[in-house]
Amino acid sequence: MIIRQIEARDLIEIAKWEREISKISFGEEAVTDLSFHLHKLEKAMIRERSGMLVLDIDGCAAGWMWMGFRMNSVTQETYMQFRSFYISEPFRGTAGVDKLFEAGILFAKQRGVQRIVGHVHVHNLPMRTLYKKYGFMPTHLTMEYSECGVAGEKEHD
């Protein structure tokens, strides 16, 4: 089990994972077009490859973490954003999960950032649990309203 940077051979599989992440995060509003995610990853590899980490088990991608530098437009503070984290189903609950997440935290610390931000959908309990395990604290809550009542729920007769 190793952690390495993304390679071109990983793109199709990771694009599928990004599509799954989109479904988890955005439900019916998710972008499910595989070519969209593939193009997004190809573009990102040009400028953010160092923060695109793959959990490699026996030569195959088993998990994925994408981190990027951001800057607060008001304070000019730089911070690290955890953009994506995904573990393929056979490897969920294994030591690989922690190894990949810890590699992301180390990556951020080595680059001197003082803060790491990760966004997670309120219903994504496994990711919320992982963040909590590593000492992440909730700081913002997004509230939504839709004409059908609670965002994402449909009215019943």
N, C-alpha and C positions, 0 to 999 in steps of 0.2 A: 504494500500500500504506500503510494507516494502522492505528494501534492506537487503539481506542475502547472505551468502556464498553459492556457488554451492553445491548441494547434488546429490547423485547417481540418484535419481528419475528425475533429470533435464537433464541427459546426452543425451538421444535420441533427445529431442526437441532442445537442444543447438547444438548438432551435425548437425541437419538440418539447423539451423541458420548459423553455421560456413560454411556449404556448400553454402548457399546464399551469405555470405560475400565473399567467394572465387570467385563466379561467378561475383559479382559486381567488385571485385578487379582485376581479371585476365582474364575475358571473356572466350574465347575459350580454354585458357590454364588452366582454373580452375580445381582443384581437386574436382570431384563431387561424389566420392565414400564415402558413408555415414560411412562405417566401418573405413575408414582412419581417418575421423574427430572424430569419437567416440574413437578410440584408442589414438589419440593425446590428447583428453581431459582427458581420464583416466590417462594417464601418467602425464599430467600437474597437475592434482589434487594432486598428491603425493608431488610435490615440490612447487607449486604456488597457492594452494587453497585459501590462504588468499586474493589474488588479483583477485579472480574469483567471481564476484558479480552478483546476480540475482535480478531483479525487480520482486517482488512477489505481485500479485494482487489476492486477494481472494483465496490464496493457490495454485495459478498456476503461472508458469514462464511467464512473459510478456515481459521481456527484459534481456539483458545480457551485462556485461562489464568484459573484461579480461585484467588485468594489470600485468606486470612483471618487476622485477628489471633487469637492464642491467648495464654493466660497459664499459666505453670507453677504448679500448685497449691501446690507446696512453697516455691519461691523467689520467687514473684510476678513473675518476669521475664516481660515480654511479648516475643513473637517472631512472625514471620510464617510461616504454613504455606502451602506451595504445595499446594493441594487437587487441582487438575486441570490437565492440560496436554494439548492435542490439536491436531494439525494434520491437516486433511483430506488424503487421499492425493495428489491432484495437486500439493500444495504441500510435501510432505515433501522434505527435502533442499535447500530453497530458502533464500534470505536471510530469508524471512518467519519461519522457525523461530527464528533468532537474534534478530530484531527483537522478536518477541513475548516471548521468554525474558528478554531484556535489559530490556524494559519492565517486566516483573515484578520484576526485581532493583532497578531504579530506583524503582519504586513503594514497595518495602519500605524502601529507604534514605531516601526522602523522608519517610517516616513515622517515622524515627528508630529503627527496630528494629536490634538488634545481631546478630540471628541469624535465618536463614531455614532452615526445615525442610521437606524434601520426602520423602514415602514413595513407594517404588517396589517393585513385585513383582520378585523375584529374576530372573525370566525375561524381564523387559522390558528387553532390552539397549539398544534405542534411547534410552530415557529415562535409563537408567543412564549411557550415554555422554554425553548432553547435560548431566546433572548434573556429571559429571567434567570436562567441557570448561570449565565455569564455576567450578571449584574446590570443588565440594561434596565432602565426605568422608563415607564411611559411618561411622555412630556406633553403630547397634544392629542386631542380627540377630535375627529372630524364628524360633524353632525350633518345628516342629510334629511331632506323632506321630499317626498314625492306625492303627487296627487292621489295615489292609491293608498296613502297612509304611510306605514313604515317602509323606508327605502328597501326595495327588493322584494317586498311581499305584495301579493295580489289580493284584492278584495274577494271575499267569498260571499256567495248568495245565502 
